[in-house]
Amino acid sequence: MVTTADARPILEPHIEEVAALEDKIDELQRGEIDAGAFRSFRLQQGVYGQRQPDVQMIRVKLPGGWATSDQMDAFATIAESYTGLGRGHISTRQNFQFHFIPLDDAPKALRLLDEVGLTTREACGNTVRNVTGCPWAGVEPGEAFDITPYLAAYARHMIRHPVAQKLPRKFKTVFSACPDGHDHTGVAIHDLGFVGRVRTNERGEEERGFRIVVGGGTSTMAQSAPVLYDFVPVDRYIPVAEAVIRVFNAEGGYTNFLRKNRNKARIKFLVKKIGIDEFRNLVEDELKGPWAREPIDLDQLMVIPDEVPGEVPAPRTYDRPENHETWLRTNVSDQKQPGFKAVAVTIPLGNITPEEFRALGRIMRDYSGGRARTSQNQNLVLRWVREPALEALHAELTELGFGQAGADHNIQDVVSCPGADSCALAITASMGLGRALSSAAYTWKVDDQLTEKISINISGCPNGCGQNHIGNIGFQGAALKVGDREVPAYDLTLGGGGLSDAGKFGKRAGVRIPSKRVPEAVQKIKGVYEAERQEGEEFVAFVDRVGADFFKPHLEGLEKVGPVFEDMDTYFDWDSQAIFSVMRGEGECAA
């Protein structure tokens, strides 16, 4: 691995891009460009429209989820000074997002990000989006090798790359080298996935490479990514990746096959149409082009900052958290480096206030060498924590409100997209449901370790940003018609494999549950599972054995809604003061 002690960011920000955004805003306000042209430019700079007029969401690219203490301080300032909600949000793509930012304030936020080595370039739009990776990469026992520098090299190669500026649709990439059965990244649901492997070559030497998959996804056509190549040496993975993107950009030679319908423009539709063998042939033809012979300075692209171990803080008086032993079991894992631990910090629904950002930044400086990584489950992973510091760290996290046990794949640690709070495409207020479900799960005081491991994922619409398709229990926003009114509701899926088995999609249970009754539904699902399972049978295996429709008789009564004067609360979505009606606009995730 190539490292350096300097502070070179993974993605270089370009301050001139912020100045260009300011100029475009001025042109828009003077009527010199239309809203459509401005939107394309704005999205390329990571500034995304919301359901509400005149405010924006800013998405910060964090390749591999890397964040520093100084960056957390900058996030605090942005959340405090510019966001209407007064918070930031960790997405399921390991980004930080900031909502309700007035357009005129967007460049100010981007300048703050530039000062701490961050960019929003191509975090939105039809580009190569944030590159996700295992937050335990480099410290996980049993991993093939540390994928972090390879992830960084790919992200650097593709940002601002001419071929990736106007793709048919967004393009999501992931890197993992987790041991078999322990994937933390959901490789199978990505457009392009790299899985680290080591093989012995013909000279008897160990050789690093990647198993490459292409064409996975969820949303309206859930598809597990098929294998493009079983092994590509590390000196060839970037040309192969670029060839894949070039084939995608050219729509496989089928003019306008993808671009004619942006709802069917992801690479998975091309792979589905022509098959993986023909797609591979197109990639190999592309690799014969002159561009593929241009040199790539892989060593330079792979340069990343060194990680510095945390210290044991000075003694202070604190109360040992009551849940400390459970927290050690559910949130703390061994590193392959003796004496150090990786700690998953439970960030409920991924939401962080300015005060919490600053406190987390200080905790990172004190315990994890000033660095952390976000996870696709919307949590934060502190690495290089010294074992004697764990109790003090947990005490500080508890004081901050982030000391809950059960981070990642835990019934209390619900994953949700922002939903109708801000997204124009959302049908339901998924974030409000997430809060309600998480609170309910804590009141259940789950002490059964098999039940504890059940994951819950919520999306406010069929696009699946909350990864409901792979949740052990998944909820997708919908509406239930009752007379001439609508009730916020969710379609239920059961048995998804989670990030560790993301190619296993949940099965529809055949029920649509009113939103306000979802916590009761989950409690019933939990009860059925605990009563009917075989010894040691995990939830997904139980669903496989009995079928998702096994739960339907236990849930059907929840679907029945009386008239509004009888069931008034059911007609309101979570945290809403108005009777529900479907209000969907044009989302910009495909713009």
Secondary structure, 3 states (H helix, E strand, C coil): CCEECCCCCCCCCCHHHHHHHHHHHHHHHCCCCCHHHHHHHHHHCCEEECCCCCEEEEEECCHHHEEEHHHHHHHHHHHHHCCCCCCEEECCCCCEEEEEEEHHHHHHHHHHHHHCCCCCCCCCCCCECCCEECCCCCCCCCCCCCCHHHHHHHHHHHCCCHHHCCCCCCECEEEECCCCCCCCCCHHHCCEEEEEEEEECCCCCEEEEEEEEECCECCCCCECCCEEEEEEECCCHHHHHHHHHHHHHCHHHCCCCCCCCHHHCCHHHHHHHHHHHHHHHHHHHHCCCHHHHCCCCHHHHCCEECCCCCCCCCCCCCCCCCCHHHHHHHHEEECCCCCEEEEEECCHHHEECHHHHHHHHHHHHHHCCCEEEECCCCCEEEEEEEHHHHHHHHHHHHHHCCCCCCCCCCCCCCEECCHHHCCCCCCCCHHHHHHHHHHHHHHCCCCCHHHHCCCEEEECCCCCCCCHHHCCEEEEEEEEEECCEEEEEEEEEECCCCHHHCCCCCEEEEEEEEHHHHHHHHHHHHHHHHHHCCCCCCHHHHHHHHCHHHHHHHHHHHHCCCCCCCCHHHHECCCCCCECCCCCCCCCCCC
